[in-house]
């Protein structure tokens, strides 16, 4: 299965070396990655903002090898927050717990996250925590709830709808008055803990949308950002929000840079909150492989270029 193949490639050092030095692959990656520098990412965000589209900035990176690297990554996000304020960007930030030290324990990661969240709160910018593979979900959610208990500001947690545990996790977030970014999930998980078929994942997503937009959840301050390009899920979100009497300011639709660009603009033009995930940085390879896993047809572009077609 091509999806699993690309997910496996995302962890291959030999494939990383080849791809990052192969011109056509780098060219395709630029559709999904804003660039390798913050300046390049800011330019992309400004262009999105000019068209009425919000952004989420993410300095891509995953597992770091030393505590010093994790703390340096947290400092990078502090710089991104300051740049957002200086430039007047309509943008939030998103970061992976593993990038800021989850591998060195919950407390270490929490301290790095807390510094970023405090700055974001002071600047009036929202923070979204990414979610990673299932072994890290418990630690990630524990840190998220600790941050919610510590800071009175907008912190959202990415939640993967394909995991069987998701409804229970979402209910706890609702009770805490938190927000989520609902995504289908981009990691290779066992059928013992995760739905595998598209129709099952859609049905699971429908249930979470209903939970997050219910009057009880909204009254507690819960907030839903749907991270999806699936027109069926987007229509379900809009239909449910309308039925629940919600305004466009009470939810949002998030998409990835370079994916369904016409639809992003159409929804924004209709008055909905559309936010585009804008990753940047030199460590773009694993992120790029997961995008190919979601849309393997993109690999034919690389194949044609490699063959000189």
C-alpha positions in Angstrom: 0.0 0.0 0.0 1.5 3.3 -1.1 0.4 5.2 2.0 2.3 2.8 4.3 5.3 2.8 2.0 5.7 6.6 2.2 5.2 6.6 6.0 8.0 4.1 6.2 10.2 6.3 4.0 9.6 9.2 6.3 12.0 7.5 8.8 14.6 6.3 6.3 17.9 8.2 6.4 19.0 7.0 3.0 15.7 8.1 1.4 16.0 11.4 3.3 19.5 12.0 1.9 18.4 11.2 -1.7 15.2 13.3 -1.6 16.7 16.4 0.0 19.3 16.5 -2.7 17.1 15.6 -5.7 16.0 18.8 -7.4 12.5 17.7 -8.6 11.6 16.4 -5.1 12.7 19.7 -3.5 10.6 21.6 -6.1 7.6 19.6 -5.3 8.2 20.0 -1.6 8.0 23.8 -2.0 4.4 23.4 -2.8 3.8 22.0 0.7 6.6 23.8 2.6 7.0 27.5 2.7 10.8 27.4 2.6 13.7 26.9 4.9 13.7 30.3 6.6 11.3 32.3 8.7 11.5 35.2 6.1 10.2 32.8 3.4 7.4 31.6 5.7 6.4 35.2 6.6 6.2 36.1 2.9 3.8 33.1 2.3 1.7 34.2 5.3 1.4 37.7 4.1 0.2 36.5 0.7 -2.4 34.3 2.4 -3.6 37.1 4.7 -3.9 39.4 1.6 -6.6 37.0 0.4 -8.5 36.8 3.7 -6.9 33.5 4.8 -5.4 33.0 8.2 -2.2 30.9 8.9 -0.6 28.6 11.3 3.2 28.8 11.3 5.2 25.8 12.2 9.0 25.4 12.3 9.1 21.8 11.2 11.1 19.4 13.4 10.5 16.2 15.2 12.5 14.2 17.7 15.6 16.1 18.9 18.6 14.3 20.3 19.6 16.5 23.2 17.8 18.7 25.8 19.8 21.6 24.4 18.3 21.1 20.9 14.8 20.9 22.4 15.3 24.2 24.3 16.7 25.8 21.1 13.6 24.7 19.3 11.4 26.3 21.9 13.5 29.5 21.5 12.7 29.4 17.8 9.0 29.4 18.5 9.5 32.4 20.8 11.1 34.2 17.9 8.2 33.2 15.6 5.7 34.6 18.0 7.6 37.9 18.2 7.8 38.1 14.4 4.0 37.5 14.1 3.4 40.5 16.3 6.0 42.7 14.6 4.7 41.9 11.2 1.0 42.1 12.2 0.3 38.7 10.8 -3.0 36.9 11.1 -1.3 33.7 12.3 -1.1 31.3 15.1 1.7 28.8 15.8 1.8 25.0 15.9 4.5 22.8 17.4 5.2 19.2 18.0 5.9 18.0 21.6 8.8 15.8 20.4 10.4 18.9 18.8 10.5 20.7 22.2 11.6 17.8 24.3 8.9 15.2 24.9 11.6 12.5 24.7 13.2 13.9 27.8 10.1 13.6 30.0 6.8 15.3 30.6 8.2 17.9 33.0 11.0 19.0 30.7 8.6 19.3 27.7 6.0 21.1 29.8 8.5 23.8 30.9 9.6 24.4 27.3 5.9 24.5 26.2 4.9 26.7 29.1 7.5 29.4 28.1 6.1 29.5 24.6 2.5 29.5 25.7 3.1 32.4 28.2 4.6 34.5 25.4 1.8 33.6 23.1 -0.8 34.6 25.8 1.0 37.9 26.4 0.9 38.6 22.6 -2.6 37.5 22.1 -1.6 34.6 19.8 -3.1 31.1 19.9 -0.9 27.9 20.2 -1.8 24.5 18.7 0.0 21.4 19.9 0.5 18.8 17.2 -0.2 15.1 17.9 2.2 12.3 17.0 2.1 8.5 16.9 0.1 6.6 19.5 2.9 5.9 22.0 3.2 9.6 22.6 -0.5 10.5 22.9 -0.9 10.0 26.7 2.1 12.2 27.4 1.0 14.8 24.9 -2.5 15.0 26.4 -1.2 15.2 29.9 1.0 18.2 29.0 -1.9 19.8 27.2 -4.3 19.6 30.1 -1.5 20.9 32.5 -1.1 23.9 30.2 -4.9 24.5 30.2 -4.9 24.4 34.0 -1.9 26.8 34.2 -2.7 29.4 31.5 -5.9 31.3 30.8 -5.5 31.5 27.0 -6.4 29.8 23.7 -4.5 26.5 23.5 -5.7 23.8 21.1 -4.7 20.2 20.8 -4.6 18.2 17.5 -6.7 15.1 17.8 -6.5 12.1 15.4 -10.0 10.8 14.6 -8.8 7.4 13.5 -7.9 6.4 17.1 -10.5 4.4 18.9 -9.7 6.4 22.1 -10.5 9.8 20.5 -14.2 10.3 21.7 -13.1 9.9 25.4 -10.1 12.3 24.8 -12.4 14.8 23.2 -14.9 14.7 26.0 -12.2 15.5 28.5 -11.1 18.5 26.5 -14.7 19.7 26.2 -15.0 19.4 30.0 -11.8 21.5 30.4 -13.1 24.2 27.9 -10.3 23.5 25.5 -10.1 23.5 21.7 -9.1 20.9 19.2 -7.8 20.6 15.6 -9.5 17.5 14.3 -7.4 15.5 11.8 -7.7 12.1 10.4 -4.2 10.9 11.5 -1.1 10.6 9.5 0.8 7.7 11.2 0.7 4.0 10.6 -1.3 2.6 13.4 -2.5 -0.9 14.3 -6.0 -2.0 13.5 -6.2 -2.9 17.1 -6.3 0.8 18.1 -7.2 2.7 15.0 -9.8 2.7 12.1 -8.2 1.8 8.8 -11.0 2.4 6.2 -11.9 5.8 4.9 -15.6 5.3 5.7 -14.9 4.4 9.3 -12.7 7.4 9.7 -15.4 9.7 8.3 -18.0 8.3 10.6 -15.7 8.8 13.6 -15.1 12.4 12.4 -18.9 13.0 12.2 -19.2 11.9 15.8 -16.5 14.3 17.0 -17.9 17.2 15.0 -21.3 16.7 16.7 -19.6 16.5 20.1 -17.6 19.7 19.6 -20.4 21.8 18.2 -23.1 20.7 20.7 -24.6 23.4 22.8 -23.1 21.9 25.9 -19.6 21.9 24.5 -19.9 25.5 23.1 -21.3 26.7 26.5 -18.1 25.3 28.1 -15.9 27.3 25.6 -14.9 24.3 23.4 -13.7 25.3 20.0 -13.4 23.1 16.9 -10.9 23.6 14.0 -11.5 20.9 11.4 -8.2 20.0 9.7 -9.4 18.3 6.5 -9.6 18.6 2.8 -12.4 16.1 2.6 -15.5 17.9 1.0 -17.8 15.4 2.8 -16.4 16.4 6.2 -16.3 20.1 5.5 -19.9 20.0 4.4 -20.8 18.1 7.5 -19.1 20.7 9.6 -20.9 23.6 7.9 -24.3 21.8 8.0 -23.9 21.0 11.7 -22.8 24.5 12.6 -25.8 25.9 10.8 -28.1 23.5 12.6 -26.6 24.5 15.9 -27.0 28.2 15.2 -23.2 28.9 15.2 -21.6 31.8 13.5 -18.5 31.4 11.3 -16.4 32.9 14.1 -17.2 29.9 16.3 -15.3 27.3 14.3 -12.8 27.2 11.5 -11.6 25.1 8.6 -7.9 24.3 8.4 -6.0 23.0 5.3 -2.4 22.4 4.4 -0.3 24.7 2.3 -0.5 23.7 -1.3 -3.6 21.5 -1.0 -7.0 22.4 -2.5 -5.9 26.0 -2.9 -9.1 27.0 -4.9 -11.3 25.6 -2.2 -9.4 27.4 0.5 -10.2 30.7 -1.3 -13.8 29.8 -2.1 -14.5 29.1 1.6 -12.8 32.3 2.7 -14.7 34.3 0.2 -17.9 32.9 1.6 -17.0 34.3 5.0 -15.7 31.2 6.8 -12.6 31.2 8.9 -10.0 29.4 6.8 -6.5 28.8 8.3 -3.6 27.3 6.3 -0.8 25.3 7.9 2.5 26.9 6.8 5.5 24.7 7.7 9.0 25.9 7.1 12.6 24.9 8.1 15.4 22.7 7.0 13.9 19.5 8.5 11.1 19.3 6.0 11.6 15.7 4.8 9.4 13.7 7.2 6.6 16.2 6.8 6.9 16.0 3.0 6.8 12.2 3.1 3.6 12.2 5.1 2.0 14.5 2.5 2.9 12.0 -0.2 1.4 9.3 1.9 -1.8 11.2 2.0 -1.7 11.9 -1.8 0.6 9.3 -3.5 -0.3 10.7 -7.0 2.2 13.5 -6.3 5.0 11.0 -6.6 4.4 10.6 -10.3 5.6 14.2 -10.6 8.9 13.1 -9.2 9.0 10.0 -11.3 8.5 11.9 -14.5 11.2 14.4 -13.6 13.6 11.6 -12.7 13.0 10.0 -16.1 13.3 13.3 -17.9 9.7 13.1 -19.0 
